[in-house]
Amino acid sequence: MIEISSQYTAFAAQRVMARIESLAKISSDTDAMTRVYLSKEHQQANAQVATWMQEIGMHVWQDAVGNMCGRYEGREPNAPAILLGSHLDTVRNAGKYDGILGVLTALEVVAFLHEHQYRLPVAVEIVGFADEEGTRFDVTLLGSKALTGQWEKDWLERKDRDGVSIAQAMQDFGLDPLQISQAQRKKEDIAAYLELHIEQGPCLEAENLALGVVTAINGARRLMCQFKGHAGHAGTVPMQHRKDALVAAAKWIIEIDEYVPQADLSLVATVGYIENKPNAVNVISGQVSLSLDIRGPNDAVIDQALEKVLEKAQHIATTRGLTFESDEFYRIQAIACDENLQQRFAHGISKVQTTEKYLPSGAGHDAIAIATQWPVGMLFVRCEKGVSHHPAEAITTHDAQLAIHAYIETVLTWAQT
């Protein structure tokens, strides 16, 4: 087996950090980092990544939806590939590392193989997905859904804030919207998908660990809920006669906050939106609309907790003479990461870190779409204070070095297959 020296990974980490700074300059905003789907910045980022791919001996192409792809052949031509990747697009006013770190560290895996003139029994492919965030057209995972044949036809008519449709933007980009299906890969082409990503949360930092193995990508349920009572004069209606919707909503929020961690520590629940009517200083609240977002790595556990939480809301409403209604408007199933790929990542981490940490991902990733076709595995890297989707997003060069070493070790496990 090839030795992976600390000198090599230190150099690789410095290169990754420099390239992150280089890509951060490719932004539509001069005072913030923003790079959206089918923009000139998307083209520029693809061109730069393509150059880096070519420098390490990869066959390079841009697919029918703008994903940037590269292939490093295995010992035999046309062998199935392990696909490494993440996304190159960003949210508005983004951090530098979300998605991009996964593409650049994947390049370092192939760079290591290329420098040592080493071929695996499988090919290694890298993809820089064109659109994971959905920032421009409000549809997420466009790149990975095209790769897996899940692109919806009506998406072509979706328009951005300037009234430009996806179809028109593709034509302006130099792509043919009638050829989207050409981006789909055959099932036999890919053996597995691996994605390295910043954690986007505080768990690794809290345990002073650089790396962790992802067990699952959380499923989620989102609901709009409403308590209806009776508005009334703030001075003339006694407390015992009130049907105050805001008090009921507040009581429910507290019960959610107390119940969910008791039900299962893997669950998280958030009330992030609230609208009070009439919202006047001298009027008792008559109606409150509020959102509920509940997530976890196990769908059965999510649904059981959600049922209980809604029962609590109904009980609060009934005992206070109010009504409660809820409408679920979003549901996505939890995605389990492949056990074998988890163990491969754990092996890689063991070479640089004495403690193995397994944790779910609370955020969505391209692996959600990829998992419909192929086994998926993810490696998390500590980020400062758990901050993400913000300019303060940060990792250390040392953690990047450990991540690159673990990633190379993980991919080298295929040498034994």
C-alpha positions as CSV (number, residue, x, y, z in Angstrom):
1,M,0.0,0.0,0.0
2,I,1.2,3.5,-0.8
3,E,2.4,5.6,2.2
4,I,0.6,8.9,2.8
5,S,3.1,11.2,4.3
6,S,2.2,14.2,6.5
7,Q,4.3,16.3,4.3
8,Y,2.2,15.4,1.3
9,T,-1.1,16.1,3.0
10,A,0.1,19.3,4.5
11,F,1.0,20.6,1.0
12,A,-2.4,19.3,-0.3
13,A,-4.2,21.1,2.5
14,Q,-2.4,24.4,1.7
15,R,-3.4,23.9,-2.0
16,V,-7.0,23.3,-1.1
17,M,-7.2,26.4,1.1
18,A,-5.6,28.5,-1.7
19,R,-8.1,27.2,-4.2
20,I,-11.0,27.9,-1.9
21,E,-9.8,31.6,-1.9
22,S,-9.5,31.5,-5.6
23,L,-13.1,30.2,-6.1
24,A,-14.4,32.6,-3.5
25,K,-13.5,35.5,-5.9
26,I,-15.8,34.1,-8.5
27,S,-18.9,35.8,-7.2
28,S,-21.8,37.9,-8.7
29,D,-21.6,40.1,-5.6
30,T,-18.6,42.3,-5.0
31,D,-19.1,42.6,-1.2
32,A,-20.3,39.0,-0.6
33,M,-19.9,35.5,-2.1
34,T,-22.8,34.4,-4.3
35,R,-22.6,31.9,-7.2
36,V,-25.8,30.6,-8.7
37,Y,-26.9,28.1,-11.3
38,L,-26.3,28.9,-15.0
39,S,-24.6,32.2,-14.3
40,K,-21.4,33.5,-15.8
41,E,-19.8,32.8,-12.4
42,H,-21.0,29.2,-12.7
43,Q,-19.2,29.0,-16.1
44,Q,-16.1,30.5,-14.6
45,A,-16.0,28.1,-11.7
46,N,-16.6,25.1,-14.0
47,A,-13.7,26.2,-16.2
48,Q,-11.3,26.6,-13.3
49,V,-12.3,23.2,-11.8
50,A,-11.9,21.6,-15.3
51,T,-8.4,22.9,-15.5
52,W,-7.5,21.5,-12.1
53,M,-9.0,18.1,-13.2
54,Q,-7.0,18.0,-16.4
55,E,-3.8,18.8,-14.5
56,I,-4.2,15.5,-12.5
57,G,-4.8,13.3,-15.6
58,M,-8.6,13.2,-15.6
59,H,-10.8,13.0,-18.6
60,V,-13.1,16.1,-18.2
61,W,-16.6,17.0,-19.5
62,Q,-19.5,19.3,-18.6
63,D,-22.7,17.4,-18.7
64,A,-26.1,18.4,-20.1
65,V,-27.2,20.4,-17.0
66,G,-23.9,22.0,-16.2
67,N,-22.4,19.6,-13.7
68,M,-18.5,19.6,-14.0
69,C,-17.3,16.0,-14.3
70,G,-13.9,14.3,-14.4
71,R,-12.8,10.6,-14.6
72,Y,-9.6,9.0,-13.6
73,E,-9.5,5.5,-15.1
74,G,-9.0,2.3,-13.1
75,R,-6.7,-0.6,-13.9
76,E,-9.1,-1.6,-16.6
77,P,-10.9,0.8,-19.0
78,N,-14.6,1.3,-18.5
79,A,-14.6,-0.1,-14.9
80,P,-17.4,1.1,-12.6
81,A,-16.5,4.2,-10.7
82,I,-16.6,5.5,-7.2
83,L,-18.0,9.0,-7.5
84,L,-16.7,11.7,-5.3
85,G,-18.3,15.1,-5.2
86,S,-20.3,17.9,-3.8
87,H,-21.6,21.2,-5.2
88,L,-20.1,24.4,-6.6
89,D,-23.1,26.7,-6.3
90,T,-23.8,28.8,-3.2
91,V,-26.5,30.5,-1.3
92,R,-26.5,34.3,-1.3
93,N,-23.9,35.9,1.0
94,A,-22.4,32.5,1.4
95,G,-19.4,31.0,3.2
96,K,-16.4,29.7,1.2
97,Y,-16.5,26.0,2.2
98,D,-20.0,24.7,1.9
99,G,-19.9,22.2,-1.0
100,I,-16.7,23.6,-2.5
101,L,-14.5,21.8,0.2
102,G,-15.9,18.5,-0.9
103,V,-15.0,19.1,-4.6
104,L,-11.5,20.3,-3.8
105,T,-10.6,17.5,-1.4
106,A,-11.9,15.0,-4.0
107,L,-9.4,16.5,-6.4
108,E,-6.6,15.9,-3.8
109,V,-7.6,12.2,-3.7
110,V,-7.1,11.9,-7.4
111,A,-4.0,14.1,-7.3
112,F,-2.5,11.6,-4.9
113,L,-3.3,8.6,-7.1
114,H,-2.0,10.5,-10.2
115,E,1.3,11.6,-8.5
116,H,2.0,8.0,-7.4
117,Q,0.9,6.6,-10.8
118,Y,-1.5,4.3,-9.0
119,R,-4.7,2.8,-10.4
120,L,-7.5,1.2,-8.5
121,P,-9.7,-1.7,-9.6
122,V,-12.4,0.9,-10.0
123,A,-12.3,4.3,-11.7
124,V,-12.5,7.4,-9.6
125,E,-14.9,10.1,-10.9
126,I,-15.4,13.6,-9.5
127,V,-18.5,15.8,-9.9
128,G,-19.0,19.4,-9.0
129,F,-22.7,19.6,-9.0
130,A,-24.2,22.7,-10.7
131,D,-27.0,23.4,-8.3
132,E,-27.6,22.0,-4.9
133,E,-28.8,25.0,-3.0
134,G,-31.7,26.0,-5.4
135,T,-30.8,29.7,-4.8
136,R,-31.7,31.0,-8.3
137,F,-34.8,29.0,-9.2
138,D,-36.1,27.7,-5.8
139,V,-35.6,24.1,-6.8
140,T,-32.9,22.2,-4.9
141,L,-30.6,19.3,-6.0
142,L,-31.0,20.1,-9.7
143,G,-27.5,18.8,-10.6
144,S,-27.8,15.5,-8.7
145,K,-31.4,14.9,-9.8
146,A,-30.4,15.2,-13.4
147,L,-27.6,12.7,-12.8
148,T,-30.1,10.2,-11.3
149,G,-32.9,10.8,-13.8
150,Q,-35.2,12.7,-11.5
151,W,-35.4,16.0,-13.3
152,E,-39.1,17.1,-13.6
153,K,-40.1,18.5,-17.0
154,D,-42.0,21.4,-15.5
155,W,-38.8,22.7,-13.9
156,L,-37.7,24.2,-17.2
157,E,-40.5,26.8,-16.8
158,R,-39.4,27.8,-13.4
159,K,-38.2,31.5,-13.4
160,D,-35.7,33.4,-11.3
161,R,-36.4,36.8,-9.7
162,D,-35.7,38.5,-13.1
163,G,-38.3,36.4,-15.0
164,V,-35.7,34.2,-16.7
165,S,-36.7,30.6,-17.0
166,I,-34.4,27.6,-16.5
167,A,-34.9,26.7,-20.2
168,Q,-33.8,30.2,-21.3
169,A,-30.9,30.3,-18.8
170,M,-29.7,26.9,-20.1
171,Q,-29.7,28.2,-23.7
172,D,-27.8,31.3,-22.6
173,F,-25.3,29.1,-20.8
174,G,-24.8,27.0,-24.0
175,L,-26.8,24.0,-23.0
176,D,-29.8,22.4,-24.8
177,P,-32.8,22.0,-22.5
178,L,-34.0,19.2,-24.7
179,Q,-31.0,17.1,-23.9
180,I,-31.3,17.1,-20.1
181,S,-31.8,13.3,-20.1
182,Q,-28.2,12.9,-21.4
183,A,-26.9,13.9,-17.9
184,Q,-28.4,10.7,-16.4
185,R,-25.9,8.0,-15.6
186,K,-26.5,4.3,-16.0
187,K,-26.8,2.4,-12.7
188,E,-23.9,0.1,-13.6
189,D,-21.6,3.1,-14.2
190,I,-21.3,3.9,-10.5
191,A,-20.4,1.7,-7.6
192,A,-20.7,4.2,-4.7
193,Y,-20.9,7.9,-4.0
194,L,-18.7,9.6,-1.4
195,E,-19.1,13.2,-0.2
196,L,-16.9,15.2,2.1
197,H,-18.7,18.2,3.6
198,I,-18.3,20.7,6.5
199,E,-20.6,19.6,9.4
200,Q,-22.6,22.9,9.4
201,G,-23.3,22.3,13.1
202,P,-21.4,22.4,16.4
203,C,-21.2,18.7,17.4
204,L,-17.6,17.9,16.3
205,E,-16.3,21.1,17.7
206,A,-18.0,20.4,21.0
207,E,-16.2,17.1,21.3
208,N,-12.9,18.6,20.0
209,L,-12.9,16.3,17.0
210,A,-12.0,17.2,13.4
211,L,-13.9,14.5,11.5
212,G,-17.0,12.4,11.8
213,V,-18.8,9.7,9.9
214,V,-22.4,10.6,8.8
215,T,-24.9,7.9,9.6
216,A,-27.9,9.4,7.9
217,I,-29.3,12.6,6.3
218,N,-32.2,13.7,8.4
219,G,-35.8,13.4,7.2
220,A,-38.0,16.4,7.7
221,R,-41.6,17.4,8.1
222,R,-42.8,21.0,7.8
223,L,-46.2,22.3,8.8
224,M,-48.1,25.5,9.0
225,C,-50.3,25.6,12.1
226,Q,-52.9,27.9,13.4
227,F,-54.5,28.6,16.8
228,K,-57.8,30.4,16.6
229,G,-59.3,32.1,19.6
230,H,-61.2,35.4,20.1
231,A,-59.7,38.9,19.9
232,G,-60.8,41.2,22.7
233,H,-60.2,44.4,24.6
234,A,-57.0,44.1,26.6
235,G,-58.5,46.0,29.5
236,T,-62.0,44.7,29.8
237,V,-61.8,40.9,29.3
238,P,-60.8,39.1,32.6
239,M,-58.0,36.6,32.3
240,Q,-60.3,33.6,33.1
241,H,-62.6,34.5,30.2
242,R,-59.9,35.0,27.5
243,K,-59.3,32.7,24.5
244,D,-55.9,34.1,23.7
245,A,-54.3,32.5,20.7
246,L,-50.9,33.9,21.4
247,V,-50.8,32.4,24.9
248,A,-51.8,29.0,23.5
249,A,-49.1,29.2,20.8
250,A,-46.5,30.2,23.4
251,K,-47.4,27.3,25.6
252,W,-47.2,24.9,22.7
253,I,-43.7,26.2,21.7
254,I,-42.4,25.6,25.2
255,E,-43.9,22.1,25.2
256,I,-42.2,21.3,21.9
257,D,-38.9,22.6,23.2
258,E,-39.2,20.4,26.3
259,Y,-40.8,17.3,24.8
260,V,-38.7,16.7,21.6
261,P,-35.2,16.1,23.3
262,Q,-36.9,13.9,25.8
263,A,-38.6,11.8,23.0
264,D,-35.3,11.2,21.2
265,L,-32.0,13.1,21.3
266,S,-31.6,12.7,17.5
267,L,-34.6,14.9,16.9
268,V,-34.7,18.6,16.4
269,A,-37.8,20.8,16.1
270,T,-38.1,24.5,15.3
271,V,-40.8,27.1,15.3
272,G,-39.2,29.6,13.0
273,Y,-42.2,31.6,11.7
274,I,-45.0,33.2,13.7
275,E,-47.7,35.7,12.8
276,N,-50.0,37.2,15.4
277,K,-53.4,38.8,14.6
278,P,-54.4,41.5,15.1
279,N,-50.9,42.1,16.6
280,A,-52.0,45.3,18.5
281,V,-50.7,46.4,21.9
282,N,-54.1,46.7,23.4
283,V,-55.9,43.7,21.8
284,I,-56.0,40.1,22.9
285,S,-54.6,37.8,20.2
286,G,-57.4,36.2,18.2
287,Q,-55.3,34.1,15.8
288,V,-51.7,32.9,15.5
289,S,-50.2,31.2,12.5
290,L,-46.9,29.5,13.1
291,S,-44.6,27.0,11.4
292,L,-43.2,23.7,12.7
293,D,-40.1,22.0,11.3
294,I,-39.2,18.6,12.8
295,R,-36.2,16.5,11.6
296,G,-34.4,13.4,12.5
297,P,-32.5,10.4,11.0
298,N,-35.4,7.9,11.5
299,D,-38.7,8.4,9.8
300,A,-40.7,6.3,12.3
301,V,-39.3,8.3,15.2
302,I,-40.0,11.6,13.5
303,D,-43.6,10.7,12.8
304,Q,-44.2,9.4,16.3
305,A,-42.9,12.6,17.8
306,L,-44.9,14.7,15.3
307,E,-48.1,12.9,16.3
308,K,-47.4,13.5,19.9
309,V,-46.6,17.2,19.4
310,L,-49.8,17.8,17.4
311,E,-51.8,16.0,20.2
312,K,-50.3,18.5,22.7
313,A,-51.4,21.4,20.5
314,Q,-54.9,20.1,20.3
315,H,-55.0,19.5,24.0
316,I,-53.9,23.1,24.7
317,A,-56.5,24.5,22.2
318,T,-59.4,22.4,23.6
319,T,-58.7,23.2,27.3
320,R,-58.5,26.9,26.5
321,G,-61.6,27.0,24.2
322,L,-59.7,27.5,21.0
323,T,-59.3,25.6,17.8
324,F,-56.1,24.2,16.3
325,E,-55.4,23.3,12.7
326,S,-52.3,22.0,10.9
327,D,-51.3,21.5,7.3
328,E,-48.2,19.6,6.3
329,F,-46.7,21.2,3.2
330,Y,-43.3,19.5,3.0
331,R,-42.0,16.0,3.7
332,I,-38.7,14.3,2.9
333,Q,-37.7,10.9,4.0
334,A,-34.5,10.3,6.0
335,I,-31.6,8.8,4.0
336,A,-29.5,6.2,5.7
337,C,-25.8,6.2,4.7
338,D,-24.5,2.8,3.5
339,E,-23.1,0.7,6.4
340,N,-20.1,-0.5,4.3
341,L,-19.2,3.1,3.3
342,Q,-19.5,4.2,6.9
343,Q,-16.9,1.6,7.8
344,R,-14.6,2.6,5.0
345,F,-14.8,6.3,6.2
346,A,-14.3,5.1,9.8
347,H,-11.1,3.3,8.6
348,G,-9.9,6.4,7.0
349,I,-10.6,8.5,10.1
350,S,-8.8,6.0,12.3
351,K,-5.5,6.8,10.6
352,V,-5.6,10.4,11.8
353,Q,-8.0,10.5,14.8
354,T,-8.2,8.2,17.8
355,T,-11.9,8.7,18.4
356,E,-14.6,7.5,15.9
357,K,-17.6,9.8,15.9
358,Y,-20.9,8.9,14.1
359,L,-23.5,11.6,13.7
360,P,-26.5,12.4,11.4
361,S,-26.7,15.3,9.0
362,G,-29.3,17.9,9.8
363,A,-28.9,19.6,6.5
364,G,-29.7,18.3,3.0
365,H,-27.1,17.2,0.5
366,D,-26.7,15.9,-3.0
367,A,-26.4,12.5,-1.4
368,I,-30.2,12.6,-1.0
369,A,-30.7,12.4,-4.7
370,I,-27.8,10.0,-5.3
371,A,-29.1,7.5,-2.7
372,T,-32.0,6.7,-5.0
373,Q,-29.6,4.9,-7.3
374,W,-26.4,4.1,-5.5
375,P,-25.0,3.6,-2.0
376,V,-23.9,6.9,-0.4
377,G,-21.4,7.8,2.3
378,M,-20.5,11.1,3.9
379,L,-17.5,12.5,5.9
380,F,-18.0,15.6,8.0
381,V,-15.3,18.1,8.8
382,R,-15.5,20.4,11.8
383,C,-16.4,24.0,11.1
384,E,-15.8,26.9,13.5
385,K,-18.8,27.4,15.9
386,G,-20.9,25.3,13.5
387,V,-21.5,28.3,11.3
388,S,-22.6,27.8,7.7
389,H,-24.4,29.6,4.9
390,H,-22.7,32.7,6.2
391,P,-19.4,34.6,5.5
392,A,-18.1,33.6,8.9
393,E,-18.0,29.9,7.8
394,A,-14.5,28.6,8.5
395,I,-12.3,25.5,8.9
396,T,-8.6,25.3,9.8
397,T,-5.8,24.2,7.5
398,H,-5.0,21.5,10.0
399,D,-8.5,20.0,9.8
400,A,-8.3,20.1,6.0
401,Q,-5.1,18.2,6.2
402,L,-6.7,15.5,8.4
403,A,-9.7,15.3,6.1
404,I,-7.6,14.9,3.0
405,H,-5.6,12.1,4.6
406,A,-8.7,10.3,5.8
407,Y,-10.3,10.7,2.4
408,I,-7.3,9.2,0.6
409,E,-7.2,6.3,3.0
410,T,-10.9,5.7,2.5
411,V,-10.6,5.6,-1.3
412,L,-7.6,3.3,-1.1
413,T,-9.8,0.7,0.6
414,W,-11.0,-0.1,-2.9
415,A,-7.4,-1.3,-3.7
416,Q,-8.3,-4.4,-1.7
417,T,-11.5,-5.2,-3.6
